[in-house]
Amino acid sequence: MVSVWCVLALAAAHNWSLHQLDVHNAFLHVDLHEEIYMSPPLGLWRQGEHLIKDLGDLKYFLCNEVSRSRKGISICQRKYALDIIKDEGALGASPVSFPMEQNSKIFF
C-alpha cells in the first residue's frame, strides 16, 4: 500500500491526472475446454490479449474514495464504512448517549 501512497503523492505534487482503467481477465486463470466467441462491448479496446475499459478519472480505488481539489488529493473510506453498516442492517441507527458518567475512574 505504501507504493500506492507514493504514486498519489507524486500525482498531487506534479498535478498529474489520475485515470482508471479496467483490464478484463475473467478467463486468465482458467483452462477452457470449449471454444468461446464474443464481441467486445462499446467502450472497450484490445491491448494485446486483454480487453481494457476506460473508466475515466479515478474516483474509487481499493475501497477508497479519491477526490481532487486545488489543495491536493483527498482519500476517504466513507462509502466503504457505509456499505459495512448497511450490510449489518444498522444504516438507520442513531447515536445514543453513553450510559456511564464521563471521566469516571475505574479500578480493577
GUSE-237902 format. One record per atom (N, C-alpha, C, O): residue number from 1; atom name; z, y, x. Coordinates in Angstrom, 3 decimals. Atoms other than C-alpha are relative to their C-alpha. Example, Ala and Ser with C-alpha at 12.3 -4.5 7.8 and 13.67 -1.06 7.14 Angstrom:
BEGIN
+-----+-------+----------+----------+----------+
| num | atome |        w |        v |        u |
+-----+-------+----------+----------+----------+
|   1 |     N |    0.000 |   -1.190 |    0.890 |
|   1 |    CA |    7.800 |   -4.500 |   12.300 |
|   1 |     C |    0.000 |    1.200 |    0.900 |
|   1 |     O |    0.665 |    1.181 |    1.936 |
|   2 |     N |   -0.060 |   -1.190 |   -0.820 |
|   2 |    CA |    7.140 |   -1.060 |   13.670 |
|   2 |     C |    0.730 |    1.090 |   -0.770 |
|   2 |     O |    0.899 |    2.198 |   -0.261 |
+-----+-------+----------+----------+----------+
//
This chain:
BEGIN
+-----+-------+----------+----------+----------+
| num | atome |        w |        v |        u |
+-----+-------+----------+----------+----------+
|   1 |     N |    0.000 |   -1.196 |    0.824 |
|   1 |    CA |    0.000 |    0.000 |    0.000 |
|   1 |     C |    0.000 |    1.262 |    0.870 |
|   1 |     O |   -0.432 |    2.328 |    0.431 |
|   2 |     N |   -0.042 |   -1.147 |   -0.903 |
|   2 |    CA |    0.526 |    2.277 |    2.998 |
|   2 |     C |   -1.409 |    0.525 |    0.255 |
|   2 |     O |   -1.618 |    1.736 |    0.323 |
|   3 |     N |    1.375 |   -0.436 |   -0.258 |
|   3 |    CA |   -3.224 |    2.336 |    3.652 |
|   3 |     C |   -0.560 |    0.781 |   -1.190 |
|   3 |     O |   -1.349 |    1.707 |   -1.006 |
|   4 |     N |    0.438 |   -0.742 |    1.198 |
|   4 |    CA |   -3.817 |    3.489 |    0.040 |
|   4 |     C |    0.553 |    1.415 |    0.047 |
|   4 |     O |   -0.169 |    2.374 |   -0.225 |
|   5 |     N |   -0.609 |   -1.335 |   -0.081 |
|   5 |    CA |   -1.370 |    6.377 |    0.514 |
|   5 |     C |   -0.692 |    0.841 |    1.075 |
|   5 |     O |   -0.901 |    2.041 |    0.892 |
|   6 |     N |    0.686 |   -0.730 |   -1.077 |
|   6 |    CA |   -3.104 |    7.311 |    3.791 |
|   6 |     C |   -1.363 |    0.508 |   -0.451 |
|   6 |     O |   -1.725 |    1.651 |   -0.168 |
|   7 |     N |    1.313 |   -0.422 |    0.491 |
|   7 |    CA |   -6.543 |    7.394 |    2.145 |
|   7 |     C |    0.147 |    1.138 |   -0.999 |
|   7 |     O |   -0.622 |    2.099 |   -0.955 |
|   8 |     N |   -0.218 |   -1.069 |    0.977 |
|   8 |    CA |   -5.199 |    9.509 |   -0.733 |
|   8 |     C |    0.437 |    1.292 |    0.685 |
|   8 |     O |    0.018 |    2.377 |    0.282 |
|   9 |     N |   -0.427 |   -1.192 |   -0.739 |
|   9 |    CA |   -3.503 |   11.888 |    1.716 |
|   9 |     C |   -1.187 |    0.649 |    0.710 |
|   9 |     O |   -1.320 |    1.873 |    0.709 |
|  10 |     N |    1.200 |   -0.530 |   -0.656 |
|  10 |    CA |   -6.745 |   12.257 |    3.684 |
|  10 |     C |   -0.933 |    0.663 |   -1.019 |
|  10 |     O |   -1.481 |    1.736 |   -0.766 |
|  11 |     N |    0.864 |   -0.558 |    1.047 |
|  11 |    CA |   -8.714 |   12.828 |    0.468 |
|  11 |     C |    0.533 |    1.342 |   -0.476 |
|  11 |     O |   -0.244 |    2.268 |   -0.708 |
|  12 |     N |   -0.593 |   -1.262 |    0.433 |
|  12 |    CA |   -6.277 |   15.549 |   -0.588 |
|  12 |     C |   -0.145 |    1.069 |    1.082 |
|  12 |     O |   -0.483 |    2.214 |    0.782 |
|  13 |     N |    0.056 |   -0.968 |   -1.095 |
|  13 |    CA |   -6.225 |   17.216 |    2.846 |
|  13 |     C |   -1.414 |    0.518 |    0.251 |
|  13 |     O |   -1.600 |    1.682 |    0.605 |
|  14 |     N |    1.389 |   -0.375 |   -0.276 |
|  14 |    CA |  -10.017 |   17.244 |    3.189 |
|  14 |     C |   -0.796 |    0.333 |   -1.264 |
|  14 |     O |   -2.000 |    0.581 |   -1.210 |
|  15 |     N |    0.629 |   -0.294 |    1.288 |
|  15 |    CA |  -10.738 |   17.872 |   -0.507 |
|  15 |     C |   -1.172 |   -0.939 |   -0.287 |
|  15 |     O |   -2.205 |   -0.518 |   -0.807 |
|  16 |     N |    1.028 |    1.003 |    0.271 |
|  16 |    CA |  -12.762 |   14.661 |   -0.721 |
|  16 |     C |    0.068 |   -0.405 |   -1.465 |
|  16 |     O |    1.147 |   -0.396 |   -2.058 |
|  17 |     N |    0.000 |    0.505 |    1.368 |
|  17 |    CA |  -13.807 |   13.405 |   -4.135 |
|  17 |     C |    0.384 |   -1.479 |    0.034 |
|  17 |     O |    0.079 |   -2.191 |    0.990 |
|  18 |     N |   -0.402 |    1.398 |    0.122 |
|  18 |    CA |  -12.360 |   10.090 |   -5.264 |
|  18 |     C |   -0.794 |   -0.611 |   -1.146 |
|  18 |     O |   -0.699 |   -0.160 |   -2.288 |
|  19 |     N |    0.889 |    0.615 |    0.967 |
|  19 |    CA |  -14.813 |    7.853 |   -7.070 |
|  19 |     C |    0.395 |   -1.459 |   -0.146 |
|  19 |     O |    0.799 |   -2.089 |    0.832 |
|  20 |     N |   -0.412 |    1.371 |    0.238 |
|  20 |    CA |  -14.116 |    4.478 |   -8.651 |
|  20 |     C |   -1.202 |   -0.847 |   -0.387 |
|  20 |     O |   -1.990 |   -0.477 |   -1.258 |
|  21 |     N |    1.051 |    0.962 |    0.290 |
|  21 |    CA |  -16.493 |    1.521 |   -8.662 |
|  21 |     C |    0.637 |   -1.333 |   -0.354 |
|  21 |     O |    1.703 |   -1.675 |    0.158 |
|  22 |     N |   -0.478 |    1.325 |    0.372 |
|  22 |    CA |  -16.023 |   -1.882 |  -10.256 |
|  22 |     C |   -1.048 |   -1.010 |    0.446 |
|  22 |     O |   -2.201 |   -0.937 |    0.022 |
|  23 |     N |    0.908 |    1.038 |   -0.462 |
|  23 |    CA |  -17.587 |   -4.868 |   -8.497 |
|  23 |     C |    0.262 |   -1.242 |   -0.832 |
|  23 |     O |    1.366 |   -1.786 |   -0.830 |
|  24 |     N |   -0.135 |    1.166 |    0.870 |
|  24 |    CA |  -18.218 |   -7.716 |  -10.911 |
|  24 |     C |   -0.194 |   -1.259 |    0.833 |
|  24 |     O |   -1.276 |   -1.500 |    1.369 |
|  25 |     N |    0.090 |    1.234 |   -0.782 |
|  25 |    CA |  -17.456 |  -11.000 |   -9.193 |
|  25 |     C |    0.638 |   -1.159 |   -0.750 |
|  25 |     O |    1.389 |   -1.938 |   -0.163 |
|  26 |     N |   -0.628 |    1.020 |    0.839 |
|  26 |    CA |  -16.479 |  -13.304 |  -12.068 |
|  26 |     C |   -0.256 |   -1.412 |    0.525 |
|  26 |     O |    0.609 |   -2.278 |    0.399 |
|  27 |     N |    0.332 |    1.350 |   -0.449 |
|  27 |    CA |  -18.224 |  -16.308 |  -10.515 |
|  27 |     C |    0.115 |   -0.150 |    1.508 |
|  27 |     O |   -0.442 |   -1.084 |    2.085 |
|  28 |     N |   -0.080 |   -0.007 |   -1.450 |
|  28 |    CA |  -17.323 |  -15.552 |   -6.926 |
|  28 |     C |    0.700 |   -1.245 |    0.551 |
|  28 |     O |    0.304 |   -1.762 |    1.596 |
|  29 |     N |   -0.794 |    1.113 |   -0.518 |
|  29 |    CA |  -14.799 |  -18.391 |   -6.544 |
|  29 |     C |   -0.135 |   -1.260 |   -0.841 |
|  29 |     O |    0.753 |   -2.113 |   -0.821 |
|  30 |     N |    0.167 |    1.156 |    0.869 |
|  30 |    CA |  -16.193 |  -20.936 |   -8.987 |
|  30 |     C |   -1.334 |   -0.665 |    0.324 |
|  30 |     O |   -2.357 |    0.006 |    0.456 |
|  31 |     N |    1.245 |    0.748 |   -0.165 |
|  31 |    CA |  -18.750 |  -23.663 |   -8.373 |
|  31 |     C |   -0.558 |   -0.290 |   -1.382 |
|  31 |     O |    0.084 |   -0.961 |   -2.190 |
|  32 |     N |    0.652 |    0.238 |    1.284 |
|  32 |    CA |  -21.145 |  -23.689 |  -11.306 |
|  32 |     C |   -0.954 |   -1.175 |    0.139 |
|  32 |     O |   -1.664 |   -1.302 |    1.136 |
|  33 |     N |    0.855 |    1.176 |   -0.032 |
|  33 |    CA |  -22.958 |  -26.894 |  -12.144 |
|  33 |     C |   -1.161 |    0.127 |   -0.973 |
|  33 |     O |   -1.884 |   -0.841 |   -1.212 |
|  34 |     N |    1.127 |   -0.239 |    0.897 |
|  34 |    CA |  -25.424 |  -25.355 |  -14.569 |
|  34 |     C |   -0.598 |    1.361 |    0.329 |
|  34 |     O |    0.045 |    2.201 |    0.958 |
|  35 |     N |    0.666 |   -1.270 |   -0.241 |
|  35 |    CA |  -27.918 |  -22.520 |  -14.431 |
|  35 |     C |    0.456 |    1.018 |   -1.034 |
|  35 |     O |    0.629 |    0.688 |   -2.207 |
|  36 |     N |   -0.404 |   -1.076 |    0.903 |
|  36 |    CA |  -26.864 |  -19.184 |  -15.926 |
|  36 |     C |   -1.009 |    1.121 |    0.151 |
|  36 |     O |   -1.320 |    1.544 |    1.265 |
|  37 |     N |    0.957 |   -1.104 |    0.008 |
|  37 |    CA |  -29.346 |  -16.474 |  -16.919 |
|  37 |     C |    0.633 |    1.184 |   -0.713 |
|  37 |     O |    1.173 |    1.035 |   -1.808 |
|  38 |     N |   -0.553 |   -1.182 |    0.647 |
|  38 |    CA |  -28.224 |  -12.943 |  -17.670 |
|  38 |     C |   -0.699 |    1.245 |    0.515 |
|  38 |     O |   -1.314 |    1.238 |    1.582 |
|  39 |     N |    0.526 |   -1.302 |   -0.388 |
|  39 |    CA |  -29.344 |   -9.333 |  -17.542 |
|  39 |     C |    1.168 |    0.949 |    0.151 |
|  39 |     O |    2.097 |    0.903 |   -0.654 |
|  40 |     N |   -1.111 |   -0.950 |   -0.149 |
|  40 |    CA |  -27.081 |   -6.568 |  -16.230 |
|  40 |     C |   -0.022 |    1.050 |   -1.101 |
|  40 |     O |   -1.092 |    1.542 |   -1.460 |
|  41 |     N |   -0.062 |   -1.062 |    1.009 |
|  41 |    CA |  -25.860 |   -4.100 |  -18.890 |
|  41 |     C |   -0.357 |    1.359 |    0.606 |
|  41 |     O |   -0.393 |    1.515 |    1.826 |
|  42 |     N |    0.295 |   -1.355 |   -0.464 |
|  42 |    CA |  -26.770 |   -0.422 |  -18.678 |
|  42 |     C |    1.167 |    0.537 |    0.811 |
|  42 |     O |    2.321 |    0.235 |    0.507 |
|  43 |     N |   -1.045 |   -0.591 |   -0.829 |
|  43 |    CA |  -24.837 |    1.489 |  -16.024 |
|  43 |     C |    0.367 |   -0.848 |    1.198 |
|  43 |     O |    1.189 |   -0.440 |    2.018 |
|  44 |     N |   -0.275 |    0.862 |   -1.145 |
|  44 |    CA |  -24.796 |   -1.401 |  -13.567 |
|  44 |     C |   -1.194 |   -0.005 |    0.935 |
|  44 |     O |   -2.336 |    0.146 |    0.500 |
|  45 |     N |    1.083 |    0.203 |   -0.940 |
|  45 |    CA |  -26.809 |   -1.782 |  -10.422 |
|  45 |     C |    0.416 |   -1.094 |    0.958 |
|  45 |     O |    1.597 |   -1.426 |    1.057 |
|  46 |     N |   -0.238 |    1.141 |   -0.871 |
|  46 |    CA |  -27.106 |   -4.567 |   -7.900 |
|  46 |     C |    0.098 |    0.459 |    1.449 |
|  46 |     O |   -0.783 |    1.155 |    1.954 |
|  47 |     N |   -0.190 |   -0.271 |   -1.421 |
|  47 |    CA |  -25.729 |   -4.238 |   -4.368 |
|  47 |     C |    0.137 |   -1.364 |    0.655 |
|  47 |     O |    1.197 |   -1.986 |    0.578 |
|  48 |     N |   -0.035 |    1.352 |   -0.549 |
|  48 |    CA |  -26.608 |   -7.422 |   -2.524 |
|  48 |     C |    0.045 |   -0.995 |   -1.133 |
|  48 |     O |   -0.847 |   -1.008 |   -1.982 |
|  49 |     N |   -0.127 |    1.017 |    1.046 |
|  49 |    CA |  -25.415 |  -10.269 |   -4.734 |
|  49 |     C |    0.953 |    0.419 |   -1.113 |
|  49 |     O |    1.162 |   -0.357 |   -2.046 |
|  50 |     N |   -1.025 |   -0.400 |    0.957 |
|  50 |    CA |  -22.851 |   -8.256 |   -6.744 |
|  50 |     C |   -0.476 |    1.141 |   -0.883 |
|  50 |     O |   -1.217 |    2.014 |   -0.432 |
|  51 |     N |    0.269 |   -1.102 |    0.911 |
|  51 |    CA |  -23.171 |   -6.021 |   -9.792 |
|  51 |     C |    1.094 |    1.035 |    0.164 |
|  51 |     O |    2.274 |    0.691 |    0.243 |
|  52 |     N |   -0.960 |   -1.078 |   -0.198 |
|  52 |    CA |  -21.498 |   -2.650 |   -9.377 |
|  52 |     C |   -0.110 |    0.976 |   -1.159 |
|  52 |     O |   -1.204 |    1.418 |   -1.510 |
|  53 |     N |   -0.028 |   -0.959 |    1.095 |
|  53 |    CA |  -20.430 |   -0.380 |  -12.227 |
|  53 |     C |    0.695 |    1.271 |    0.479 |
|  53 |     O |    1.777 |    1.211 |    1.063 |
|  54 |     N |   -0.564 |   -1.292 |   -0.376 |
|  54 |    CA |  -19.788 |    3.317 |  -11.617 |
|  54 |     C |    0.965 |    0.441 |   -1.092 |
|  54 |     O |    0.542 |    0.678 |   -2.223 |
|  55 |     N |   -1.027 |   -0.396 |    0.968 |
|  55 |    CA |  -16.512 |    4.268 |  -13.362 |
|  55 |     C |    0.313 |    1.485 |    0.055 |
|  55 |     O |    1.186 |    1.956 |   -0.673 |
|  56 |     N |   -0.212 |   -1.443 |   -0.080 |
|  56 |    CA |  -16.686 |    7.945 |  -12.374 |
|  56 |     C |    1.168 |    0.367 |    0.891 |
|  56 |     O |    1.557 |   -0.400 |    1.772 |
|  57 |     N |   -1.139 |   -0.476 |   -0.798 |
|  57 |    CA |  -13.823 |    9.967 |  -10.920 |
|  57 |     C |    1.187 |   -0.937 |   -0.161 |
|  57 |     O |    1.407 |   -1.498 |   -1.234 |
|  58 |     N |   -1.165 |    0.880 |    0.002 |
|  58 |    CA |  -10.709 |    7.987 |  -10.010 |
|  58 |     C |    1.050 |    0.524 |   -0.979 |
|  58 |     O |    1.483 |    1.671 |   -0.874 |
|  59 |     N |   -1.034 |   -0.358 |    0.965 |
|  59 |    CA |   -8.214 |    8.021 |  -12.910 |
|  59 |     C |    1.181 |   -0.975 |    0.050 |
|  59 |     O |    2.333 |   -0.555 |   -0.063 |
|  60 |     N |   -1.044 |    1.015 |   -0.078 |
|  60 |    CA |   -6.265 |    4.741 |  -12.613 |
|  60 |     C |   -0.279 |   -0.912 |    1.188 |
|  60 |     O |   -1.424 |   -1.288 |    1.436 |
|  61 |     N |    0.134 |    0.884 |   -1.144 |
|  61 |    CA |   -5.615 |    2.589 |   -9.545 |
|  61 |     C |    1.296 |   -0.767 |    0.186 |
|  61 |     O |    2.343 |   -0.163 |    0.418 |
|  62 |     N |   -1.173 |    0.864 |   -0.161 |
|  62 |    CA |   -3.201 |   -0.359 |   -9.296 |
|  62 |     C |    1.175 |    0.464 |   -0.867 |
|  62 |     O |    2.284 |    0.654 |   -0.367 |
|  63 |     N |   -1.005 |   -0.428 |    0.992 |
|  63 |    CA |   -1.265 |    0.709 |  -12.435 |
|  63 |     C |    0.511 |    1.416 |    0.238 |
|  63 |     O |    1.529 |    1.796 |   -0.340 |
|  64 |     N |   -0.380 |   -1.386 |   -0.255 |
|  64 |    CA |   -1.031 |    4.284 |  -11.129 |
|  64 |     C |   -1.028 |    0.927 |   -0.617 |
|  64 |     O |   -2.232 |    0.722 |   -0.463 |
|  65 |     N |    0.887 |   -1.031 |    0.513 |
|  65 |    CA |   -2.471 |    7.266 |  -12.962 |
|  65 |     C |   -0.192 |    1.032 |    1.102 |
|  65 |     O |    0.780 |    1.543 |    1.658 |
|  66 |     N |    0.319 |   -0.916 |   -1.086 |
|  66 |    CA |   -4.239 |    9.519 |  -10.461 |
|  66 |     C |   -0.659 |    1.243 |   -0.593 |
|  66 |     O |   -1.657 |    1.140 |   -1.306 |
|  67 |     N |    0.615 |   -1.243 |    0.466 |
|  67 |    CA |   -4.959 |   13.164 |  -11.228 |
|  67 |     C |   -0.067 |    0.983 |    1.168 |
|  67 |     O |    0.676 |    0.878 |    2.144 |
|  68 |     N |    0.248 |   -0.937 |   -1.085 |
|  68 |    CA |   -6.167 |   16.016 |   -9.108 |
|  68 |     C |    0.125 |    1.429 |   -0.489 |
|  68 |     O |   -0.282 |    1.742 |   -1.607 |
|  69 |     N |   -0.081 |   -1.425 |    0.304 |
|  69 |    CA |   -5.406 |   19.733 |   -9.079 |
|  69 |     C |   -0.290 |    0.768 |    1.288 |
|  69 |     O |   -0.562 |    0.170 |    2.329 |
|  70 |     N |    0.218 |   -0.801 |   -1.213 |
|  70 |    CA |   -5.853 |   22.611 |   -6.656 |
|  70 |     C |    1.100 |   -0.231 |    1.024 |
|  70 |     O |    0.884 |   -0.034 |    2.220 |
|  71 |     N |   -1.124 |    0.241 |   -0.910 |
|  71 |    CA |   -2.454 |   21.724 |   -5.178 |
|  71 |     C |   -0.102 |   -1.336 |    0.725 |
|  71 |     O |    0.537 |   -1.526 |    1.759 |
|  72 |     N |    0.127 |    1.306 |   -0.641 |
|  72 |    CA |   -3.481 |   18.151 |   -4.341 |
|  72 |     C |   -0.197 |   -1.112 |   -1.007 |
|  72 |     O |   -0.733 |   -0.901 |   -2.095 |
|  73 |     N |    0.145 |    1.197 |    0.829 |
|  73 |    CA |   -3.382 |   14.656 |   -5.799 |
|  73 |     C |    1.372 |   -0.397 |   -0.522 |
|  73 |     O |    2.347 |   -0.440 |    0.228 |
|  74 |     N |   -1.253 |    0.418 |    0.627 |
|  74 |    CA |   -0.694 |   13.553 |   -8.240 |
|  74 |     C |   -0.143 |   -1.445 |   -0.469 |
|  74 |     O |   -1.160 |   -1.823 |   -1.050 |
|  75 |     N |    0.010 |    1.404 |    0.396 |
|  75 |    CA |    0.177 |    9.910 |   -8.849 |
|  75 |     C |    1.246 |   -0.261 |   -0.840 |
|  75 |     O |    2.353 |    0.105 |   -0.445 |
|  76 |     N |   -1.173 |    0.354 |    0.808 |
|  76 |    CA |    2.417 |    8.667 |  -11.648 |
|  76 |     C |   -0.230 |   -1.337 |   -0.691 |
|  76 |     O |   -1.368 |   -1.782 |   -0.839 |
|  77 |     N |    0.068 |    1.288 |    0.672 |
|  77 |    CA |    3.206 |    5.408 |  -13.430 |
|  77 |     C |    0.447 |    0.103 |   -1.452 |
|  77 |     O |    0.959 |   -0.867 |   -2.011 |
|  78 |     N |   -0.424 |   -0.208 |    1.385 |
|  78 |    CA |    3.889 |    6.882 |  -16.882 |
|  78 |     C |   -0.653 |   -1.006 |   -0.939 |
|  78 |     O |    0.037 |   -1.627 |   -1.748 |
|  79 |     N |    0.709 |    0.927 |    0.874 |
|  79 |    CA |    1.203 |    4.775 |  -18.603 |
|  79 |     C |    0.498 |   -1.425 |    0.216 |
|  79 |     O |    0.682 |   -2.170 |   -0.747 |
|  80 |     N |   -0.499 |    1.339 |   -0.321 |
|  80 |    CA |    2.416 |    1.628 |  -16.816 |
|  80 |     C |    1.382 |   -0.219 |   -0.618 |
|  80 |     O |    1.638 |   -1.270 |   -1.205 |
|  81 |     N |   -1.344 |    0.109 |    0.574 |
|  81 |    CA |    6.028 |    2.282 |  -17.879 |
|  81 |     C |   -0.063 |   -0.079 |   -1.529 |
|  81 |     O |    0.648 |   -0.877 |   -2.140 |
|  82 |     N |    0.141 |    0.044 |    1.456 |
|  82 |    CA |    4.970 |    2.990 |  -21.481 |
|  82 |     C |   -0.562 |   -1.333 |   -0.470 |
|  82 |     O |   -0.160 |   -1.833 |   -1.521 |
|  83 |     N |    0.539 |    1.321 |    0.351 |
|  83 |    CA |    2.950 |   -0.249 |  -21.546 |
|  83 |     C |    1.093 |   -1.059 |    0.035 |
|  83 |     O |    1.132 |   -1.925 |   -0.839 |
|  84 |     N |   -1.108 |    0.954 |   -0.092 |
|  84 |    CA |    6.038 |   -2.213 |  -20.432 |
|  84 |     C |    0.940 |    0.185 |   -1.186 |
|  84 |     O |    1.354 |   -0.794 |   -1.808 |
|  85 |     N |   -0.894 |   -0.281 |    1.127 |
|  85 |    CA |    8.209 |   -0.501 |  -23.062 |
|  85 |     C |   -0.634 |   -0.483 |   -1.306 |
|  85 |     O |    0.048 |   -1.057 |   -2.155 |
|  86 |     N |    0.716 |    0.443 |    1.201 |
|  86 |    CA |    5.560 |   -1.195 |  -25.726 |
|  86 |     C |   -0.004 |   -1.516 |   -0.104 |
|  86 |     O |    0.225 |   -2.060 |   -1.184 |
|  87 |     N |    0.012 |    1.464 |   -0.009 |
|  87 |    CA |    5.285 |   -4.874 |  -24.705 |
|  87 |     C |    1.357 |   -0.576 |   -0.386 |
|  87 |     O |    1.420 |   -1.658 |   -0.970 |
|  88 |     N |   -1.347 |    0.451 |    0.336 |
|  88 |    CA |    9.062 |   -5.209 |  -25.118 |
|  88 |     C |    0.427 |    0.421 |   -1.404 |
|  88 |     O |    1.525 |    0.077 |   -1.843 |
|  89 |     N |   -0.307 |   -0.407 |    1.367 |
|  89 |    CA |    8.942 |   -3.641 |  -28.599 |
|  89 |     C |    1.002 |    1.133 |   -0.092 |
|  89 |     O |    1.651 |    1.298 |   -1.125 |
|  90 |     N |   -0.994 |   -1.069 |   -0.012 |
|  90 |    CA |   11.079 |   -0.658 |  -27.627 |
|  90 |     C |   -0.639 |    1.379 |    0.021 |
|  90 |     O |    0.004 |    2.352 |    0.415 |
|  91 |     N |    0.705 |   -1.272 |   -0.087 |
|  91 |    CA |    8.474 |    2.091 |  -27.940 |
|  91 |     C |    0.622 |    1.067 |   -0.895 |
|  91 |     O |    0.614 |    2.245 |   -0.540 |
|  92 |     N |   -0.601 |   -0.960 |    0.916 |
|  92 |    CA |   10.237 |    3.727 |  -30.907 |
|  92 |     C |    1.481 |    0.262 |    0.260 |
|  92 |     O |    2.115 |    1.007 |   -0.488 |
|  93 |     N |   -1.428 |   -0.158 |   -0.291 |
|  93 |    CA |   13.698 |    3.552 |  -29.317 |
|  93 |     C |    0.301 |    1.440 |    0.414 |
|  93 |     O |   -0.531 |    2.117 |    1.017 |
|  94 |     N |   -0.404 |   -1.353 |   -0.388 |
|  94 |    CA |   15.592 |    6.787 |  -28.847 |
|  94 |     C |    1.256 |   -0.091 |    0.872 |
|  94 |     O |    2.022 |   -1.047 |    0.760 |
|  95 |     N |   -1.173 |    0.041 |   -0.877 |
|  95 |    CA |   18.226 |    7.632 |  -26.245 |
|  95 |     C |    1.292 |    0.189 |   -0.793 |
|  95 |     O |    1.305 |    0.832 |   -1.843 |
|  96 |     N |   -1.320 |   -0.160 |    0.611 |
|  96 |    CA |   21.907 |    7.416 |  -27.134 |
|  96 |     C |    0.966 |    0.471 |    1.078 |
|  96 |     O |    0.744 |    0.258 |    2.270 |
|  97 |     N |   -0.988 |   -0.438 |   -0.979 |
|  97 |    CA |   24.925 |    8.962 |  -25.513 |
|  97 |     C |    0.757 |   -1.209 |    0.528 |
|  97 |     O |    0.910 |   -2.213 |   -0.168 |
|  98 |     N |   -0.709 |    1.087 |   -0.649 |
|  98 |    CA |   26.858 |    6.773 |  -23.112 |
|  98 |     C |    1.399 |   -0.109 |   -0.598 |
|  98 |     O |    2.098 |    0.900 |   -0.693 |
|  99 |     N |   -1.284 |    0.130 |    0.696 |
|  99 |    CA |   29.967 |    5.346 |  -24.807 |
|  99 |     C |    1.233 |    0.147 |    0.887 |
|  99 |     O |    2.352 |    0.065 |    0.380 |
| 100 |     N |   -1.134 |   -0.129 |   -0.900 |
| 100 |    CA |   32.173 |    5.833 |  -21.735 |
| 100 |     C |    0.181 |    1.461 |    0.396 |
| 100 |     O |   -0.789 |    2.205 |    0.533 |
| 101 |     N |   -0.275 |   -1.363 |   -0.416 |
| 101 |    CA |   33.849 |    9.043 |  -20.745 |
| 101 |     C |   -0.594 |    0.256 |    1.379 |
| 101 |     O |   -0.470 |   -0.570 |    2.283 |
| 102 |     N |    0.627 |   -0.321 |   -1.278 |
| 102 |    CA |   31.988 |   10.764 |  -17.939 |
| 102 |     C |    1.053 |    0.262 |    1.069 |
| 102 |     O |    2.167 |    0.694 |    0.773 |
| 103 |     N |   -0.832 |   -0.224 |   -1.161 |
| 103 |    CA |   33.500 |   10.980 |  -14.466 |
| 103 |     C |    1.290 |   -0.818 |   -0.007 |
| 103 |     O |    2.257 |   -0.446 |    0.658 |
| 104 |     N |   -1.171 |    0.887 |    0.004 |
| 104 |    CA |   35.988 |    8.176 |  -15.214 |
| 104 |     C |    0.030 |   -0.792 |    1.296 |
| 104 |     O |   -1.017 |   -1.156 |    1.832 |
| 105 |     N |   -0.132 |    0.811 |   -1.206 |
| 105 |    CA |   37.344 |    6.306 |  -12.211 |
| 105 |     C |    0.317 |   -1.429 |   -0.440 |
| 105 |     O |    1.250 |   -1.677 |   -1.203 |
| 106 |     N |   -0.181 |    1.402 |    0.337 |
| 106 |    CA |   37.032 |    2.548 |  -12.479 |
| 106 |     C |    0.518 |   -0.718 |    1.235 |
| 106 |     O |   -0.066 |   -0.613 |    2.313 |
| 107 |     N |   -0.593 |    0.713 |   -1.115 |
| 107 |    CA |   39.237 |    0.388 |  -10.288 |
| 107 |     C |   -0.163 |   -1.489 |   -0.231 |
| 107 |     O |    0.036 |   -1.987 |   -1.339 |
| 108 |     N |    0.139 |    1.458 |    0.085 |
| 108 |    CA |   38.568 |   -3.268 |   -9.536 |
| 108 |     C |    1.044 |   -0.655 |    0.848 |
| 108 |     O |    1.102 |   -1.883 |    0.917 |
+-----+-------+----------+----------+----------+
//
